[in-house]
Amino acid sequence: MRYGHVMYQSDTTRQRVATTAIEPGPKRRHAARVVQFSKDPDFLLSLDRVALDAHGVRTIATSVCTDFGIPLPVFKFHARRSPYTGACERPRSSWVELLGESKVMSNEANGWGALPVDGAIRLGRSTTAMTLAHELAHHAVFHLDPPNTPAHGRLWVLRFDQTGFLVGEAI
C-alpha cells in the first residue's frame, strides 16, 4: 500500500465520453468542507450538471485509476439510486490494515460476505460526473492514503480536486 500524494500526467489523446445535461443536485452535506479546502470548488460543482451512463462511468474510471496507478473498483449500478448519490466500499486490504486479518475473516464469515479485493463503487444507472469524481476520490484515498484517513477531510478534498480535474478532462 502506498501513502502520499500522486503525481499524474494527463493524456491529451484521451477518449471523450457521451454526456447528458442534468439539473444540479441538492446541496451535499460535506459541501462546506469542499468549498473551504478545494482549489476550485466552482469547477467541482459544474460537474454536477453532467450525467453519465454506465459505459461513460467505466471509461472515465479506467482512465482516472490508470493515472493514479490504482486498481479499478467493481462497479454496481442500481436503477433506484439517485444520480446524485453513490457509495464507495473499501478494498479488503484496507480493512485488513484497520482490523487485522483474523477480524476481517471472522466478519466475512458472519455476515459481511466476501469483501471486494480492489474495492467497489455503487452508483445509479445514470450518475453525475461530480458523484463519480467524489466516489473515485474515496477509492483513491483507500488505496493511496493511511486507512484511518477521514472520509471527507482535507486529504479527501485534495483527491476530489484531482479526480474532478481528470473527470472534467474526459467530458
Phi and psi in radians as a Rosetta constraint file:
Dihedral C 1 N 2 CA 2 C 2 CIRCULARHARMONIC -1.829 0.35
Dihedral N 2 CA 2 C 2 N 3 CIRCULARHARMONIC 2.501 0.35
Dihedral C 2 N 3 CA 3 C 3 CIRCULARHARMONIC -2.082 0.35
Dihedral N 3 CA 3 C 3 N 4 CIRCULARHARMONIC 2.701 0.35
Dihedral C 3 N 4 CA 4 C 4 CIRCULARHARMONIC 2.003 0.35
Dihedral N 4 CA 4 C 4 N 5 CIRCULARHARMONIC -3.002 0.35
Dihedral C 4 N 5 CA 5 C 5 CIRCULARHARMONIC -1.481 0.35
Dihedral N 5 CA 5 C 5 N 6 CIRCULARHARMONIC 2.630 0.35
Dihedral C 5 N 6 CA 6 C 6 CIRCULARHARMONIC -1.821 0.35
Dihedral N 6 CA 6 C 6 N 7 CIRCULARHARMONIC 2.337 0.35
Dihedral C 6 N 7 CA 7 C 7 CIRCULARHARMONIC -1.782 0.35
Dihedral N 7 CA 7 C 7 N 8 CIRCULARHARMONIC 2.133 0.35
Dihedral C 7 N 8 CA 8 C 8 CIRCULARHARMONIC -2.144 0.35
Dihedral N 8 CA 8 C 8 N 9 CIRCULARHARMONIC 2.673 0.35
Dihedral C 8 N 9 CA 9 C 9 CIRCULARHARMONIC -2.042 0.35
Dihedral N 9 CA 9 C 9 N 10 CIRCULARHARMONIC 2.213 0.35
Dihedral C 9 N 10 CA 10 C 10 CIRCULARHARMONIC -1.247 0.35
Dihedral N 10 CA 10 C 10 N 11 CIRCULARHARMONIC 2.444 0.35
Dihedral C 10 N 11 CA 11 C 11 CIRCULARHARMONIC -1.838 0.35
Dihedral N 11 CA 11 C 11 N 12 CIRCULARHARMONIC 1.923 0.35
Dihedral C 11 N 12 CA 12 C 12 CIRCULARHARMONIC -1.296 0.35
Dihedral N 12 CA 12 C 12 N 13 CIRCULARHARMONIC -0.160 0.35
Dihedral C 12 N 13 CA 13 C 13 CIRCULARHARMONIC -1.592 0.35
Dihedral N 13 CA 13 C 13 N 14 CIRCULARHARMONIC 0.168 0.35
Dihedral C 13 N 14 CA 14 C 14 CIRCULARHARMONIC -1.049 0.35
Dihedral N 14 CA 14 C 14 N 15 CIRCULARHARMONIC 2.443 0.35
Dihedral C 14 N 15 CA 15 C 15 CIRCULARHARMONIC -1.290 0.35
Dihedral N 15 CA 15 C 15 N 16 CIRCULARHARMONIC 2.356 0.35
Dihedral C 15 N 16 CA 16 C 16 CIRCULARHARMONIC -1.509 0.35
Dihedral N 16 CA 16 C 16 N 17 CIRCULARHARMONIC 2.682 0.35
Dihedral C 16 N 17 CA 17 C 17 CIRCULARHARMONIC -1.965 0.35
Dihedral N 17 CA 17 C 17 N 18 CIRCULARHARMONIC 2.767 0.35
Dihedral C 17 N 18 CA 18 C 18 CIRCULARHARMONIC -1.276 0.35
Dihedral N 18 CA 18 C 18 N 19 CIRCULARHARMONIC 2.422 0.35
Dihedral C 18 N 19 CA 19 C 19 CIRCULARHARMONIC -2.286 0.35
Dihedral N 19 CA 19 C 19 N 20 CIRCULARHARMONIC 2.884 0.35
Dihedral C 19 N 20 CA 20 C 20 CIRCULARHARMONIC -2.291 0.35
Dihedral N 20 CA 20 C 20 N 21 CIRCULARHARMONIC 2.427 0.35
Dihedral C 20 N 21 CA 21 C 21 CIRCULARHARMONIC -1.235 0.35
Dihedral N 21 CA 21 C 21 N 22 CIRCULARHARMONIC 2.527 0.35
Dihedral C 21 N 22 CA 22 C 22 CIRCULARHARMONIC -2.543 0.35
Dihedral N 22 CA 22 C 22 N 23 CIRCULARHARMONIC 2.656 0.35
Dihedral C 22 N 23 CA 23 C 23 CIRCULARHARMONIC -1.137 0.35
Dihedral N 23 CA 23 C 23 N 24 CIRCULARHARMONIC 2.496 0.35
Dihedral C 23 N 24 CA 24 C 24 CIRCULARHARMONIC -1.073 0.35
Dihedral N 24 CA 24 C 24 N 25 CIRCULARHARMONIC 2.540 0.35
Dihedral C 24 N 25 CA 25 C 25 CIRCULARHARMONIC -1.405 0.35
Dihedral N 25 CA 25 C 25 N 26 CIRCULARHARMONIC -3.107 0.35
Dihedral C 25 N 26 CA 26 C 26 CIRCULARHARMONIC -1.188 0.35
Dihedral N 26 CA 26 C 26 N 27 CIRCULARHARMONIC 2.796 0.35
Dihedral C 26 N 27 CA 27 C 27 CIRCULARHARMONIC -1.125 0.35
Dihedral N 27 CA 27 C 27 N 28 CIRCULARHARMONIC 2.315 0.35
Dihedral C 27 N 28 CA 28 C 28 CIRCULARHARMONIC -1.431 0.35
Dihedral N 28 CA 28 C 28 N 29 CIRCULARHARMONIC 2.639 0.35
Dihedral C 28 N 29 CA 29 C 29 CIRCULARHARMONIC -1.169 0.35
Dihedral N 29 CA 29 C 29 N 30 CIRCULARHARMONIC -0.388 0.35
Dihedral C 29 N 30 CA 30 C 30 CIRCULARHARMONIC -1.781 0.35
Dihedral N 30 CA 30 C 30 N 31 CIRCULARHARMONIC 0.249 0.35
Dihedral C 30 N 31 CA 31 C 31 CIRCULARHARMONIC -1.040 0.35
Dihedral N 31 CA 31 C 31 N 32 CIRCULARHARMONIC -0.608 0.35
Dihedral C 31 N 32 CA 32 C 32 CIRCULARHARMONIC -1.086 0.35
Dihedral N 32 CA 32 C 32 N 33 CIRCULARHARMONIC -0.712 0.35
Dihedral C 32 N 33 CA 33 C 33 CIRCULARHARMONIC -1.163 0.35
Dihedral N 33 CA 33 C 33 N 34 CIRCULARHARMONIC -0.668 0.35
Dihedral C 33 N 34 CA 34 C 34 CIRCULARHARMONIC -1.123 0.35
Dihedral N 34 CA 34 C 34 N 35 CIRCULARHARMONIC -0.804 0.35
Dihedral C 34 N 35 CA 35 C 35 CIRCULARHARMONIC -1.083 0.35
Dihedral N 35 CA 35 C 35 N 36 CIRCULARHARMONIC -0.697 0.35
Dihedral C 35 N 36 CA 36 C 36 CIRCULARHARMONIC -1.230 0.35
Dihedral N 36 CA 36 C 36 N 37 CIRCULARHARMONIC -0.697 0.35
Dihedral C 36 N 37 CA 37 C 37 CIRCULARHARMONIC -1.906 0.35
Dihedral N 37 CA 37 C 37 N 38 CIRCULARHARMONIC -0.268 0.35
Dihedral C 37 N 38 CA 38 C 38 CIRCULARHARMONIC -1.268 0.35
Dihedral N 38 CA 38 C 38 N 39 CIRCULARHARMONIC 2.588 0.35
Dihedral C 38 N 39 CA 39 C 39 CIRCULARHARMONIC -1.296 0.35
Dihedral N 39 CA 39 C 39 N 40 CIRCULARHARMONIC -0.480 0.35
Dihedral C 39 N 40 CA 40 C 40 CIRCULARHARMONIC -2.606 0.35
Dihedral N 40 CA 40 C 40 N 41 CIRCULARHARMONIC 1.277 0.35
Dihedral C 40 N 41 CA 41 C 41 CIRCULARHARMONIC -1.103 0.35
Dihedral N 41 CA 41 C 41 N 42 CIRCULARHARMONIC -0.527 0.35
Dihedral C 41 N 42 CA 42 C 42 CIRCULARHARMONIC -1.135 0.35
Dihedral N 42 CA 42 C 42 N 43 CIRCULARHARMONIC -0.655 0.35
Dihedral C 42 N 43 CA 43 C 43 CIRCULARHARMONIC -1.117 0.35
Dihedral N 43 CA 43 C 43 N 44 CIRCULARHARMONIC -0.784 0.35
Dihedral C 43 N 44 CA 44 C 44 CIRCULARHARMONIC -1.050 0.35
Dihedral N 44 CA 44 C 44 N 45 CIRCULARHARMONIC -0.724 0.35
Dihedral C 44 N 45 CA 45 C 45 CIRCULARHARMONIC -1.138 0.35
Dihedral N 45 CA 45 C 45 N 46 CIRCULARHARMONIC -0.554 0.35
Dihedral C 45 N 46 CA 46 C 46 CIRCULARHARMONIC -1.136 0.35
Dihedral N 46 CA 46 C 46 N 47 CIRCULARHARMONIC -0.459 0.35
Dihedral C 46 N 47 CA 47 C 47 CIRCULARHARMONIC -1.200 0.35
Dihedral N 47 CA 47 C 47 N 48 CIRCULARHARMONIC -0.273 0.35
Dihedral C 47 N 48 CA 48 C 48 CIRCULARHARMONIC -1.333 0.35
Dihedral N 48 CA 48 C 48 N 49 CIRCULARHARMONIC -0.118 0.35
Dihedral C 48 N 49 CA 49 C 49 CIRCULARHARMONIC -1.728 0.35
Dihedral N 49 CA 49 C 49 N 50 CIRCULARHARMONIC 0.111 0.35
Dihedral C 49 N 50 CA 50 C 50 CIRCULARHARMONIC -2.165 0.35
Dihedral N 50 CA 50 C 50 N 51 CIRCULARHARMONIC 2.205 0.35
Dihedral C 50 N 51 CA 51 C 51 CIRCULARHARMONIC -1.834 0.35
Dihedral N 51 CA 51 C 51 N 52 CIRCULARHARMONIC 2.560 0.35
Dihedral C 51 N 52 CA 52 C 52 CIRCULARHARMONIC -2.169 0.35
Dihedral N 52 CA 52 C 52 N 53 CIRCULARHARMONIC 2.603 0.35
Dihedral C 52 N 53 CA 53 C 53 CIRCULARHARMONIC -1.619 0.35
Dihedral N 53 CA 53 C 53 N 54 CIRCULARHARMONIC -3.127 0.35
Dihedral C 53 N 54 CA 54 C 54 CIRCULARHARMONIC -1.054 0.35
Dihedral N 54 CA 54 C 54 N 55 CIRCULARHARMONIC -0.682 0.35
Dihedral C 54 N 55 CA 55 C 55 CIRCULARHARMONIC -1.121 0.35
Dihedral N 55 CA 55 C 55 N 56 CIRCULARHARMONIC -0.777 0.35
Dihedral C 55 N 56 CA 56 C 56 CIRCULARHARMONIC -1.091 0.35
Dihedral N 56 CA 56 C 56 N 57 CIRCULARHARMONIC -0.699 0.35
Dihedral C 56 N 57 CA 57 C 57 CIRCULARHARMONIC -1.058 0.35
Dihedral N 57 CA 57 C 57 N 58 CIRCULARHARMONIC -0.858 0.35
Dihedral C 57 N 58 CA 58 C 58 CIRCULARHARMONIC -1.121 0.35
Dihedral N 58 CA 58 C 58 N 59 CIRCULARHARMONIC -0.709 0.35
Dihedral C 58 N 59 CA 59 C 59 CIRCULARHARMONIC -1.087 0.35
Dihedral N 59 CA 59 C 59 N 60 CIRCULARHARMONIC -0.852 0.35
Dihedral C 59 N 60 CA 60 C 60 CIRCULARHARMONIC -1.161 0.35
Dihedral N 60 CA 60 C 60 N 61 CIRCULARHARMONIC -0.766 0.35
Dihedral C 60 N 61 CA 61 C 61 CIRCULARHARMONIC -1.086 0.35
Dihedral N 61 CA 61 C 61 N 62 CIRCULARHARMONIC -0.673 0.35
Dihedral C 61 N 62 CA 62 C 62 CIRCULARHARMONIC -1.054 0.35
Dihedral N 62 CA 62 C 62 N 63 CIRCULARHARMONIC -0.776 0.35
Dihedral C 62 N 63 CA 63 C 63 CIRCULARHARMONIC -1.128 0.35
Dihedral N 63 CA 63 C 63 N 64 CIRCULARHARMONIC -0.812 0.35
Dihedral C 63 N 64 CA 64 C 64 CIRCULARHARMONIC -1.118 0.35
Dihedral N 64 CA 64 C 64 N 65 CIRCULARHARMONIC -0.818 0.35
Dihedral C 64 N 65 CA 65 C 65 CIRCULARHARMONIC -1.118 0.35
Dihedral N 65 CA 65 C 65 N 66 CIRCULARHARMONIC -0.628 0.35
Dihedral C 65 N 66 CA 66 C 66 CIRCULARHARMONIC -1.107 0.35
Dihedral N 66 CA 66 C 66 N 67 CIRCULARHARMONIC -0.780 0.35
Dihedral C 66 N 67 CA 67 C 67 CIRCULARHARMONIC -1.077 0.35
Dihedral N 67 CA 67 C 67 N 68 CIRCULARHARMONIC -0.631 0.35
Dihedral C 67 N 68 CA 68 C 68 CIRCULARHARMONIC -1.445 0.35
Dihedral N 68 CA 68 C 68 N 69 CIRCULARHARMONIC -0.265 0.35
Dihedral C 68 N 69 CA 69 C 69 CIRCULARHARMONIC 1.276 0.35
Dihedral N 69 CA 69 C 69 N 70 CIRCULARHARMONIC 0.576 0.35
Dihedral C 69 N 70 CA 70 C 70 CIRCULARHARMONIC -2.109 0.35
Dihedral N 70 CA 70 C 70 N 71 CIRCULARHARMONIC 2.755 0.35
Dihedral C 70 N 71 CA 71 C 71 CIRCULARHARMONIC -1.243 0.35
Dihedral N 71 CA 71 C 71 N 72 CIRCULARHARMONIC 2.665 0.35
Dihedral C 71 N 72 CA 72 C 72 CIRCULARHARMONIC -1.274 0.35
Dihedral N 72 CA 72 C 72 N 73 CIRCULARHARMONIC 2.345 0.35
Dihedral C 72 N 73 CA 73 C 73 CIRCULARHARMONIC -1.327 0.35
Dihedral N 73 CA 73 C 73 N 74 CIRCULARHARMONIC 2.883 0.35
Dihedral C 73 N 74 CA 74 C 74 CIRCULARHARMONIC -1.317 0.35
Dihedral N 74 CA 74 C 74 N 75 CIRCULARHARMONIC 2.371 0.35
Dihedral C 74 N 75 CA 75 C 75 CIRCULARHARMONIC -1.832 0.35
Dihedral N 75 CA 75 C 75 N 76 CIRCULARHARMONIC 2.359 0.35
Dihedral C 75 N 76 CA 76 C 76 CIRCULARHARMONIC -2.160 0.35
Dihedral N 76 CA 76 C 76 N 77 CIRCULARHARMONIC 2.012 0.35
Dihedral C 76 N 77 CA 77 C 77 CIRCULARHARMONIC -1.835 0.35
Dihedral N 77 CA 77 C 77 N 78 CIRCULARHARMONIC 2.423 0.35
Dihedral C 77 N 78 CA 78 C 78 CIRCULARHARMONIC -2.341 0.35
Dihedral N 78 CA 78 C 78 N 79 CIRCULARHARMONIC 2.320 0.35
Dihedral C 78 N 79 CA 79 C 79 CIRCULARHARMONIC -1.117 0.35
Dihedral N 79 CA 79 C 79 N 80 CIRCULARHARMONIC -0.559 0.35
Dihedral C 79 N 80 CA 80 C 80 CIRCULARHARMONIC -1.562 0.35
Dihedral N 80 CA 80 C 80 N 81 CIRCULARHARMONIC -0.085 0.35
Dihedral C 80 N 81 CA 81 C 81 CIRCULARHARMONIC -1.366 0.35
Dihedral N 81 CA 81 C 81 N 82 CIRCULARHARMONIC 2.381 0.35
Dihedral C 81 N 82 CA 82 C 82 CIRCULARHARMONIC -1.120 0.35
Dihedral N 82 CA 82 C 82 N 83 CIRCULARHARMONIC 2.611 0.35
Dihedral C 82 N 83 CA 83 C 83 CIRCULARHARMONIC -1.133 0.35
Dihedral N 83 CA 83 C 83 N 84 CIRCULARHARMONIC -0.253 0.35
Dihedral C 83 N 84 CA 84 C 84 CIRCULARHARMONIC -1.740 0.35
Dihedral N 84 CA 84 C 84 N 85 CIRCULARHARMONIC 0.047 0.35
Dihedral C 84 N 85 CA 85 C 85 CIRCULARHARMONIC -2.241 0.35
Dihedral N 85 CA 85 C 85 N 86 CIRCULARHARMONIC 2.641 0.35
Dihedral C 85 N 86 CA 86 C 86 CIRCULARHARMONIC -2.687 0.35
Dihedral N 86 CA 86 C 86 N 87 CIRCULARHARMONIC 3.097 0.35
Dihedral C 86 N 87 CA 87 C 87 CIRCULARHARMONIC -2.601 0.35
Dihedral N 87 CA 87 C 87 N 88 CIRCULARHARMONIC 2.457 0.35
Dihedral C 87 N 88 CA 88 C 88 CIRCULARHARMONIC -2.063 0.35
Dihedral N 88 CA 88 C 88 N 89 CIRCULARHARMONIC 2.225 0.35
Dihedral C 88 N 89 CA 89 C 89 CIRCULARHARMONIC -1.722 0.35
Dihedral N 89 CA 89 C 89 N 90 CIRCULARHARMONIC 2.376 0.35
Dihedral C 89 N 90 CA 90 C 90 CIRCULARHARMONIC -1.073 0.35
Dihedral N 90 CA 90 C 90 N 91 CIRCULARHARMONIC 2.577 0.35
Dihedral C 90 N 91 CA 91 C 91 CIRCULARHARMONIC -1.218 0.35
Dihedral N 91 CA 91 C 91 N 92 CIRCULARHARMONIC 2.718 0.35
Dihedral C 91 N 92 CA 92 C 92 CIRCULARHARMONIC -0.979 0.35
Dihedral N 92 CA 92 C 92 N 93 CIRCULARHARMONIC -0.709 0.35
Dihedral C 92 N 93 CA 93 C 93 CIRCULARHARMONIC -1.065 0.35
Dihedral N 93 CA 93 C 93 N 94 CIRCULARHARMONIC -0.576 0.35
Dihedral C 93 N 94 CA 94 C 94 CIRCULARHARMONIC -1.188 0.35
Dihedral N 94 CA 94 C 94 N 95 CIRCULARHARMONIC -0.712 0.35
Dihedral C 94 N 95 CA 95 C 95 CIRCULARHARMONIC -1.108 0.35
Dihedral N 95 CA 95 C 95 N 96 CIRCULARHARMONIC -0.696 0.35
Dihedral C 95 N 96 CA 96 C 96 CIRCULARHARMONIC -1.094 0.35
Dihedral N 96 CA 96 C 96 N 97 CIRCULARHARMONIC -0.722 0.35
Dihedral C 96 N 97 CA 97 C 97 CIRCULARHARMONIC -1.095 0.35
Dihedral N 97 CA 97 C 97 N 98 CIRCULARHARMONIC -0.650 0.35
Dihedral C 97 N 98 CA 98 C 98 CIRCULARHARMONIC -1.309 0.35
Dihedral N 98 CA 98 C 98 N 99 CIRCULARHARMONIC -0.801 0.35
Dihedral C 98 N 99 CA 99 C 99 CIRCULARHARMONIC -1.929 0.35
Dihedral N 99 CA 99 C 99 N 100 CIRCULARHARMONIC -0.372 0.35
Dihedral C 99 N 100 CA 100 C 100 CIRCULARHARMONIC 1.688 0.35
Dihedral N 100 CA 100 C 100 N 101 CIRCULARHARMONIC 2.633 0.35
Dihedral C 100 N 101 CA 101 C 101 CIRCULARHARMONIC -1.063 0.35
Dihedral N 101 CA 101 C 101 N 102 CIRCULARHARMONIC -0.761 0.35
Dihedral C 101 N 102 CA 102 C 102 CIRCULARHARMONIC -1.134 0.35
Dihedral N 102 CA 102 C 102 N 103 CIRCULARHARMONIC -0.701 0.35
Dihedral C 102 N 103 CA 103 C 103 CIRCULARHARMONIC -1.163 0.35
Dihedral N 103 CA 103 C 103 N 104 CIRCULARHARMONIC -0.718 0.35
Dihedral C 103 N 104 CA 104 C 104 CIRCULARHARMONIC -1.120 0.35
Dihedral N 104 CA 104 C 104 N 105 CIRCULARHARMONIC -0.777 0.35
Dihedral C 104 N 105 CA 105 C 105 CIRCULARHARMONIC -1.082 0.35
Dihedral N 105 CA 105 C 105 N 106 CIRCULARHARMONIC -0.703 0.35
Dihedral C 105 N 106 CA 106 C 106 CIRCULARHARMONIC -1.109 0.35
Dihedral N 106 CA 106 C 106 N 107 CIRCULARHARMONIC -0.786 0.35
Dihedral C 106 N 107 CA 107 C 107 CIRCULARHARMONIC -1.139 0.35
Dihedral N 107 CA 107 C 107 N 108 CIRCULARHARMONIC -0.686 0.35
Dihedral C 107 N 108 CA 108 C 108 CIRCULARHARMONIC -1.092 0.35
Dihedral N 108 CA 108 C 108 N 109 CIRCULARHARMONIC -0.684 0.35
Dihedral C 108 N 109 CA 109 C 109 CIRCULARHARMONIC -1.289 0.35
Dihedral N 109 CA 109 C 109 N 110 CIRCULARHARMONIC -0.436 0.35
Dihedral C 109 N 110 CA 110 C 110 CIRCULARHARMONIC -1.970 0.35
Dihedral N 110 CA 110 C 110 N 111 CIRCULARHARMONIC 0.716 0.35
Dihedral C 110 N 111 CA 111 C 111 CIRCULARHARMONIC 2.171 0.35
Dihedral N 111 CA 111 C 111 N 112 CIRCULARHARMONIC -0.472 0.35
Dihedral C 111 N 112 CA 112 C 112 CIRCULARHARMONIC -1.237 0.35
Dihedral N 112 CA 112 C 112 N 113 CIRCULARHARMONIC -0.521 0.35
Dihedral C 112 N 113 CA 113 C 113 CIRCULARHARMONIC 1.301 0.35
Dihedral N 113 CA 113 C 113 N 114 CIRCULARHARMONIC 3.128 0.35
Dihedral C 113 N 114 CA 114 C 114 CIRCULARHARMONIC -1.183 0.35
Dihedral N 114 CA 114 C 114 N 115 CIRCULARHARMONIC 2.249 0.35
Dihedral C 114 N 115 CA 115 C 115 CIRCULARHARMONIC -1.425 0.35
Dihedral N 115 CA 115 C 115 N 116 CIRCULARHARMONIC 2.534 0.35
Dihedral C 115 N 116 CA 116 C 116 CIRCULARHARMONIC -1.145 0.35
Dihedral N 116 CA 116 C 116 N 117 CIRCULARHARMONIC 2.238 0.35
Dihedral C 116 N 117 CA 117 C 117 CIRCULARHARMONIC -1.033 0.35
Dihedral N 117 CA 117 C 117 N 118 CIRCULARHARMONIC -0.801 0.35
Dihedral C 117 N 118 CA 118 C 118 CIRCULARHARMONIC -1.796 0.35
Dihedral N 118 CA 118 C 118 N 119 CIRCULARHARMONIC 0.126 0.35
Dihedral C 118 N 119 CA 119 C 119 CIRCULARHARMONIC 1.634 0.35
Dihedral N 119 CA 119 C 119 N 120 CIRCULARHARMONIC 2.973 0.35
Dihedral C 119 N 120 CA 120 C 120 CIRCULARHARMONIC -2.589 0.35
Dihedral N 120 CA 120 C 120 N 121 CIRCULARHARMONIC 2.681 0.35
Dihedral C 120 N 121 CA 121 C 121 CIRCULARHARMONIC -2.255 0.35
Dihedral N 121 CA 121 C 121 N 122 CIRCULARHARMONIC 2.247 0.35
Dihedral C 121 N 122 CA 122 C 122 CIRCULARHARMONIC -1.808 0.35
Dihedral N 122 CA 122 C 122 N 123 CIRCULARHARMONIC 2.262 0.35
Dihedral C 122 N 123 CA 123 C 123 CIRCULARHARMONIC -2.456 0.35
Dihedral N 123 CA 123 C 123 N 124 CIRCULARHARMONIC 2.925 0.35
Dihedral C 123 N 124 CA 124 C 124 CIRCULARHARMONIC -1.343 0.35
Dihedral N 124 CA 124 C 124 N 125 CIRCULARHARMONIC 2.908 0.35
Dihedral C 124 N 125 CA 125 C 125 CIRCULARHARMONIC -1.103 0.35
Dihedral N 125 CA 125 C 125 N 126 CIRCULARHARMONIC -0.519 0.35
Dihedral C 125 N 126 CA 126 C 126 CIRCULARHARMONIC -2.065 0.35
Dihedral N 126 CA 126 C 126 N 127 CIRCULARHARMONIC 2.310 0.35
Dihedral C 126 N 127 CA 127 C 127 CIRCULARHARMONIC -2.462 0.35
Dihedral N 127 CA 127 C 127 N 128 CIRCULARHARMONIC 2.642 0.35
Dihedral C 127 N 128 CA 128 C 128 CIRCULARHARMONIC -1.372 0.35
Dihedral N 128 CA 128 C 128 N 129 CIRCULARHARMONIC 2.707 0.35
Dihedral C 128 N 129 CA 129 C 129 CIRCULARHARMONIC -1.089 0.35
Dihedral N 129 CA 129 C 129 N 130 CIRCULARHARMONIC -0.577 0.35
Dihedral C 129 N 130 CA 130 C 130 CIRCULARHARMONIC -1.175 0.35
Dihedral N 130 CA 130 C 130 N 131 CIRCULARHARMONIC -0.714 0.35
Dihedral C 130 N 131 CA 131 C 131 CIRCULARHARMONIC -1.096 0.35
Dihedral N 131 CA 131 C 131 N 132 CIRCULARHARMONIC -0.745 0.35
Dihedral C 131 N 132 CA 132 C 132 CIRCULARHARMONIC -1.066 0.35
Dihedral N 132 CA 132 C 132 N 133 CIRCULARHARMONIC -0.821 0.35
Dihedral C 132 N 133 CA 133 C 133 CIRCULARHARMONIC -1.070 0.35
Dihedral N 133 CA 133 C 133 N 134 CIRCULARHARMONIC -0.701 0.35
Dihedral C 133 N 134 CA 134 C 134 CIRCULARHARMONIC -1.035 0.35
Dihedral N 134 CA 134 C 134 N 135 CIRCULARHARMONIC -0.880 0.35
Dihedral C 134 N 135 CA 135 C 135 CIRCULARHARMONIC -1.231 0.35
Dihedral N 135 CA 135 C 135 N 136 CIRCULARHARMONIC -0.621 0.35
Dihedral C 135 N 136 CA 136 C 136 CIRCULARHARMONIC -1.152 0.35
Dihedral N 136 CA 136 C 136 N 137 CIRCULARHARMONIC -0.540 0.35
Dihedral C 136 N 137 CA 137 C 137 CIRCULARHARMONIC -1.131 0.35
Dihedral N 137 CA 137 C 137 N 138 CIRCULARHARMONIC -0.749 0.35
Dihedral C 137 N 138 CA 138 C 138 CIRCULARHARMONIC -1.063 0.35
Dihedral N 138 CA 138 C 138 N 139 CIRCULARHARMONIC -0.775 0.35
Dihedral C 138 N 139 CA 139 C 139 CIRCULARHARMONIC -1.044 0.35
Dihedral N 139 CA 139 C 139 N 140 CIRCULARHARMONIC -0.746 0.35
Dihedral C 139 N 140 CA 140 C 140 CIRCULARHARMONIC -1.124 0.35
Dihedral N 140 CA 140 C 140 N 141 CIRCULARHARMONIC -0.740 0.35
Dihedral C 140 N 141 CA 141 C 141 CIRCULARHARMONIC -1.063 0.35
Dihedral N 141 CA 141 C 141 N 142 CIRCULARHARMONIC -0.760 0.35
Dihedral C 141 N 142 CA 142 C 142 CIRCULARHARMONIC -1.061 0.35
Dihedral N 142 CA 142 C 142 N 143 CIRCULARHARMONIC -0.595 0.35
Dihedral C 142 N 143 CA 143 C 143 CIRCULARHARMONIC -1.593 0.35
Dihedral N 143 CA 143 C 143 N 144 CIRCULARHARMONIC -0.471 0.35
Dihedral C 143 N 144 CA 144 C 144 CIRCULARHARMONIC -1.932 0.35
Dihedral N 144 CA 144 C 144 N 145 CIRCULARHARMONIC -0.308 0.35
Dihedral C 144 N 145 CA 145 C 145 CIRCULARHARMONIC -2.097 0.35
Dihedral N 145 CA 145 C 145 N 146 CIRCULARHARMONIC 2.913 0.35
Dihedral C 145 N 146 CA 146 C 146 CIRCULARHARMONIC -0.975 0.35
Dihedral N 146 CA 146 C 146 N 147 CIRCULARHARMONIC 2.556 0.35
Dihedral C 146 N 147 CA 147 C 147 CIRCULARHARMONIC -1.115 0.35
Dihedral N 147 CA 147 C 147 N 148 CIRCULARHARMONIC -0.338 0.35
Dihedral C 147 N 148 CA 148 C 148 CIRCULARHARMONIC -1.709 0.35
Dihedral N 148 CA 148 C 148 N 149 CIRCULARHARMONIC 0.322 0.35
Dihedral C 148 N 149 CA 149 C 149 CIRCULARHARMONIC -1.078 0.35
Dihedral N 149 CA 149 C 149 N 150 CIRCULARHARMONIC 2.293 0.35
Dihedral C 149 N 150 CA 150 C 150 CIRCULARHARMONIC -1.018 0.35
Dihedral N 150 CA 150 C 150 N 151 CIRCULARHARMONIC 2.476 0.35
Dihedral C 150 N 151 CA 151 C 151 CIRCULARHARMONIC -1.029 0.35
Dihedral N 151 CA 151 C 151 N 152 CIRCULARHARMONIC -0.681 0.35
Dihedral C 151 N 152 CA 152 C 152 CIRCULARHARMONIC -2.275 0.35
Dihedral N 152 CA 152 C 152 N 153 CIRCULARHARMONIC 0.711 0.35
Dihedral C 152 N 153 CA 153 C 153 CIRCULARHARMONIC -1.542 0.35
Dihedral N 153 CA 153 C 153 N 154 CIRCULARHARMONIC -2.980 0.35
Dihedral C 153 N 154 CA 154 C 154 CIRCULARHARMONIC -1.059 0.35
Dihedral N 154 CA 154 C 154 N 155 CIRCULARHARMONIC -0.731 0.35
Dihedral C 154 N 155 CA 155 C 155 CIRCULARHARMONIC -1.130 0.35
Dihedral N 155 CA 155 C 155 N 156 CIRCULARHARMONIC -0.695 0.35
Dihedral C 155 N 156 CA 156 C 156 CIRCULARHARMONIC -1.100 0.35
Dihedral N 156 CA 156 C 156 N 157 CIRCULARHARMONIC -0.709 0.35
Dihedral C 156 N 157 CA 157 C 157 CIRCULARHARMONIC -1.074 0.35
Dihedral N 157 CA 157 C 157 N 158 CIRCULARHARMONIC -0.680 0.35
Dihedral C 157 N 158 CA 158 C 158 CIRCULARHARMONIC -1.035 0.35
Dihedral N 158 CA 158 C 158 N 159 CIRCULARHARMONIC -0.809 0.35
Dihedral C 158 N 159 CA 159 C 159 CIRCULARHARMONIC -1.130 0.35
Dihedral N 159 CA 159 C 159 N 160 CIRCULARHARMONIC -0.622 0.35
Dihedral C 159 N 160 CA 160 C 160 CIRCULARHARMONIC -1.112 0.35
Dihedral N 160 CA 160 C 160 N 161 CIRCULARHARMONIC -0.752 0.35
Dihedral C 160 N 161 CA 161 C 161 CIRCULARHARMONIC -1.015 0.35
Dihedral N 161 CA 161 C 161 N 162 CIRCULARHARMONIC -0.808 0.35
Dihedral C 161 N 162 CA 162 C 162 CIRCULARHARMONIC -1.139 0.35
Dihedral N 162 CA 162 C 162 N 163 CIRCULARHARMONIC -0.842 0.35
Dihedral C 162 N 163 CA 163 C 163 CIRCULARHARMONIC -1.212 0.35
Dihedral N 163 CA 163 C 163 N 164 CIRCULARHARMONIC -0.638 0.35
Dihedral C 163 N 164 CA 164 C 164 CIRCULARHARMONIC -1.055 0.35
Dihedral N 164 CA 164 C 164 N 165 CIRCULARHARMONIC -0.737 0.35
Dihedral C 164 N 165 CA 165 C 165 CIRCULARHARMONIC -1.070 0.35
Dihedral N 165 CA 165 C 165 N 166 CIRCULARHARMONIC -0.791 0.35
Dihedral C 165 N 166 CA 166 C 166 CIRCULARHARMONIC -1.186 0.35
Dihedral N 166 CA 166 C 166 N 167 CIRCULARHARMONIC -0.675 0.35
Dihedral C 166 N 167 CA 167 C 167 CIRCULARHARMONIC -1.127 0.35
Dihedral N 167 CA 167 C 167 N 168 CIRCULARHARMONIC -0.769 0.35
Dihedral C 167 N 168 CA 168 C 168 CIRCULARHARMONIC -1.050 0.35
Dihedral N 168 CA 168 C 168 N 169 CIRCULARHARMONIC -0.619 0.35
Dihedral C 168 N 169 CA 169 C 169 CIRCULARHARMONIC -1.095 0.35
Dihedral N 169 CA 169 C 169 N 170 CIRCULARHARMONIC -0.550 0.35
Dihedral C 169 N 170 CA 170 C 170 CIRCULARHARMONIC -1.501 0.35
Dihedral N 170 CA 170 C 170 N 171 CIRCULARHARMONIC -0.212 0.35
